[in-house]
């Protein structure tokens, strides 16, 4: 439930007071003169149950009370214990089967609905019973607190239907209207408010209008909501603390939704500074923090001013919330928070909780556990107790102490948080049993009091198994879809099943399509629909259905243009078109990627490969486009920048612009700190100089110098070494230095081969080419010794496993036949 919903239910709860001690009890002479009795009744009637309890406990300690007086005091004591949420204490104070109504309410408050329902139903079944409506409110509130809003609505609706001819208290209509807001049934909510018979002077009227303003606010009728709240807030001094708090929170939320952030902050500032005595102002600060992304500076200034306030309570509150809102330095935050813990109050409690959070985030779980130890005993606030338990569990989990984490979760007993705690407890058990397929005990499963949460546990188990690529993941998820066919996450399970089938080896595309079809049937929320569209693309990609794949990709990007996955889909579309040699289409997709998603990590990569697509269109315009695209990449700080410059140099070489290419390559060689880039640049430069040697023989020497520089690198791949030697040998040959040429070719053939890296293939391309070049030169020289050497090299090549070994064998045999050289 939201904070405002909780306040409203509390307000409605206070209005109805069946079988209370108001009125007649004060007329009993035997108790009205007892010390503090009048004060206890007055506090009770004013809704100050905490004060009433103090007075009643003082009276109850007397030894001279009659049994009748003690029974009356006990009845009022139990009632006020229930009202303050002290349900266990209320059950302990009640004797036997007395006070069934308040015992039922206490059991309901503890979430023990199976025990509470039989007791309270005796009042629900009889609409004429004065306690009927209060029992109805209690049970519906209990259902609501554990997420069963539909059950709450059904219970009250049936009560109204069964007594439709009788006049019912407006309280029932108000609660039902508020529940309908929770389910986004705004029109039904307003219709119920209009149906309720409420006197304009009744205390219900204000509550009714508050609920109406909530319905308007939630349905985005913001101007109407603001106008109504403005009318309701005419006399704030007459409001009770709870009404004051509720109205100001609603006003601030309305301004926030209207984007009137300064006005929202002004409302909250005034609410804090003018709060009536007894008002809980912490929700105003919590609401203030929700504005920090929009008016961070204004909030900081306000908190700083309050920190300087002479009002110690306000100063401490502002200090705490200023740390929570703005602090980024853990050490300085911890120092300030520890100062706040020196005074025992709610701020001290919150400060300790925040200290523990910061320590856990700072990977200091043991320090956090020391802070949290015994902290839960310092408060009766159920939310604070649950938060402490969750933090303890988080700290234990981070140290892999899953058993202690589970125990911490099981400390949570309040209905609002017990389901989440039981779920987290079971999930911790699942994570702890990683070696046993993330299993959990059936007892842990049964402790989860919500069918939905039980389903959540089962699907989380399946997803954990899937993340570990465990073969049993598929059966677990299929079991979930069978046992929980109407679960909100059924679509998610079918999507996971589709993904598992897609990632199988080989991919089970038929099963993936079937699971995807089921997922689409169940998909309601946008996230599931988006995942389904995304998977559809990859299923067809895996099945090599190019046209369908491209169609699904276009559909995904059109429907979900802001998805973080849209750039990767566009990238894959471009790659598939490139692989299919549709370079115009691939260029289009690459360009769409870097144009539509300029901030994507794939943007620069798309621009780089767009250059390749443009080049491969084999047009002059395409070449110019490629150079322009690579220039953009080269000017960036991308890791692809030097490679883009290399591509520019290659393209200029291919278009006979060798001098320009060499200028680019020289700058790369001078500036790059990456050996691989330098080697590539030197190789291209050597090739360019070699080609210029046709018109200027001195360029051959420059070419050889470039290749020699490559051979000086220590971290040189065999392929790069062999290519440098081969091109160096060709340059020597054209200079007429045949011996040096043969020496370089022979270095490739005889060099020891280093061990291959993982997945590395032996380098044979340049090896074969060097061998055949040696044979060509030796055969051309024609001396008997040269011919024998050529045959030996041919035999070596034929014995080297590779695609040219048969060619070498044929060449060797030809040389023998033609020159009458036979094997010994």
HELIX and SHEET records of a PDB file:
HELIX    1   1 UNK A    3  UNK A   15  1                                  13    
HELIX    2   2 UNK A   23  UNK A   27  5                                   5    
HELIX    3   3 UNK A   29  UNK A   32  1                                   4    
HELIX    4   4 UNK A   37  UNK A   45  1                                   9    
HELIX    5   5 UNK A   49  UNK A   60  1                                  12    
HELIX    6   6 UNK A   67  UNK A   83  1                                  17    
HELIX    7   7 UNK A   87  UNK A   93  1                                   7    
HELIX    8   8 UNK A  100  UNK A  109  1                                  10    
HELIX    9   9 UNK A  113  UNK A  124  1                                  12    
HELIX   10  10 UNK A  132  UNK A  145  1                                  14    
HELIX   11  11 UNK A  149  UNK A  162  1                                  14    
HELIX   12  12 UNK A  170  UNK A  182  1                                  13    
HELIX   13  13 UNK A  186  UNK A  195  1                                  10    
HELIX   14  14 UNK A  203  UNK A  218  1                                  16    
HELIX   15  15 UNK A  222  UNK A  232  1                                  11    
HELIX   16  16 UNK A  236  UNK A  238  5                                   3    
HELIX   17  17 UNK A  241  UNK A  257  1                                  17    
HELIX   18  18 UNK A  261  UNK A  273  1                                  13    
HELIX   19  19 UNK A  282  UNK A  289  1                                   8    
HELIX   20  20 UNK A  296  UNK A  307  1                                  12    
HELIX   21  21 UNK A  312  UNK A  326  1                                  15    
HELIX   22  22 UNK A  330  UNK A  340  1                                  11    
HELIX   23  23 UNK A  346  UNK A  361  1                                  16    
HELIX   24  24 UNK A  365  UNK A  372  1                                   8    
HELIX   25  25 UNK A  375  UNK A  378  5                                   4    
HELIX   26  26 UNK A  382  UNK A  398  1                                  17    
HELIX   27  27 UNK A  402  UNK A  409  1                                   8    
HELIX   28  28 UNK A  415  UNK A  432  1                                  18    
HELIX   29  29 UNK A  434  UNK A  436  5                                   3    
HELIX   30  30 UNK A  442  UNK A  447  1                                   6    
HELIX   31  31 UNK A  451  UNK A  467  1                                  17    
HELIX   32  32 UNK A  473  UNK A  483  1                                  11    
HELIX   33  33 UNK A  490  UNK A  502  1                                  13    
HELIX   34  34 UNK A  509  UNK A  522  1                                  14    
HELIX   35  35 UNK A  526  UNK A  542  1                                  17    
HELIX   36  36 UNK A  546  UNK A  559  1                                  14    
HELIX   37  37 UNK A  566  UNK A  579  1                                  14    
HELIX   38  38 UNK A  583  UNK A  596  1                                  14    
HELIX   39  39 UNK A  603  UNK A  615  1                                  13    
HELIX   40  40 UNK A  620  UNK A  634  1                                  15    
HELIX   41  41 UNK A  641  UNK A  654  1                                  14    
HELIX   42  42 UNK A  658  UNK A  671  1                                  14    
HELIX   43  43 UNK A  675  UNK A  692  1                                  18    
HELIX   44  44 UNK A  698  UNK A  711  1                                  14    
HELIX   45  45 UNK A  718  UNK A  734  1                                  17    
HELIX   46  46 UNK A  738  UNK A  750  1                                  13    
HELIX   47  47 UNK A  765  UNK A  781  1                                  17    
HELIX   48  48 UNK A  784  UNK A  798  1                                  15    
HELIX   49  49 UNK A  805  UNK A  819  1                                  15    
END                                                                             
